[in-house]
Amino acid sequence: MEKLTNKEEEIMQILWKLENAFVKDVLAEIKTDKPHYNTLSTIIRNLEEKGYVSHNAYGKTHQYYPVVKKEDYRKRFMNNAIHNYFNNSYKNVVSFFAKEEKISVEELKEIIDLIEKKK
């Protein structure tokens, strides 16, 4: 899977939410920095070329839908981030969030409970 740009990720989030959408439907979901219709159409076609999206044709109009599941993309994204920024260590990830005060002691205890229940 080829890496997505920030704008492509934003469009994929919309397509995952809508499941099937015409370009105009995607455009209606964009709240800020709305691209021109033709620009958005090009971004979606690029997503199709990268293998993230496919379409059903209705005459000259295309209805697009994701072919990559959000969960699969999230897993790949997280694995790459952990590999590239945390030396492949989940401990380093958790430590980072603890140091940044993005995770509480209670949340860490919940994570430990989840891990222990899976054993």
Secondary structure by P-SEA (a helix, b strand, c coil): cccccaaaaaaaaaaaaaccccaaaaaaacccccccaaaaaaaaaaaaaaccbbbbbcccbbbbbbcccaaaaaaaaaaaaaaccccccaaaaaaaaaaaccccaaaaaaaaaaaaaac
